[in-house]
Structures are given as structure tokens and as C-alpha cells.
Amino acid sequence: MELPTNYFLIGEIVNFYSEEQFLADGKPDIAKIKPSLLTMPDNKFWAIGECVGKAWSHGVAMRDRLKSDT
């Protein structure tokens, strides 16, 4: 998707390859991978922290809470 200043890409991961040291139960483990992110335009690197909730169950509760606030 082309935006005014950049592109936004949407994709589906269909396979991955990793060294065993970065896996837990055969799945990627964020804590073991320790990825970093670069944000623009502030030019800062960020580390990924702890898990703060489950996407679907907590996300639905948050959505419902926001709807009731309006």
C-alpha cells in the first residue's frame, strides 16, 4: 500500500528458518531472539519487552471497553 511518505506492506508468513537456540517448543521465542526495532523519524532503536496480553481475548475486551466509554 503506497502512503504519502512511505509504503505499508502486509504479508503472511508461510515458513521460517531458525537456529534451535532461538526456539521454544519449535516456535520462535521473542525473549531468545531479542529483536530490536528502528523507528523513524526519531532515529531510535527499541528493544521488545515482556508480553502484556493475549491479542484476541484481551483485544476484544479492550474494544468492548472502548465502545462502552462512548
Buried (B, 14 or more C-beta within 10 A) or exposed (E): EEEEEEEEEEEEEEEEEEEEEBBEEEEEEEEEBEEEEEEEEEEEEEEEEEEEEEEEEEEEEEEEEEEEEE
